[in-house]
Amino acid sequence: MALTPEQIASAQKANIETLFGLTTKAFEGVEKIVELNVAASRAALNEAANHSQALLNVKDVQSLLALQTSFFQPLAEKTAAYNRHLYNIATSTGTELNKALEAKSSEYQQSFNRLVESTTQNAPAGSETAVAMMKSAVSAANNAFEGVQKAVKQASDLAEANFKAVASTAANATQAATKSNS
């Protein structure tokens, strides 16, 4: 079965649309990260200005120590919140990209399977053994691909669960340290 120029053009058009769709999703993720960084920078600048002003009003060493403690305690919480937000952006962008890629992968796999099926139906007489071997190889490749996809998904889910557990532990430790210093 030969591909017609219309089929080739249609496939190219679909590939270009997919590429631009994925690029748009990636840029949306980058845009969110830039917005997060601008907001974090603005907040840090305001806090630094307020802290500097407060330092100018310090009258004794005890007030200075209290001011420094009040400045550094929330810093760990803010850092953890920033990292959680950054992780959420990266995860959601990655999830969107993976969904799009999985859909296209499934589409290409089905298209390839139809091509193999069409080719084997039009195979000359006496080539049944070769056709059976080709179908078996395609089936094995499809199974292997599905196995790899499942393993990657499981590893991704495990990494996400571990990240959430570490972030939760760090947040609890920060809260405990803040309460004990107060």
Secondary structure as UniProt FT lines:
FT   HELIX           5..56
FT   HELIX           61..121
FT   TURN            125..126
FT   HELIX           128..181
//
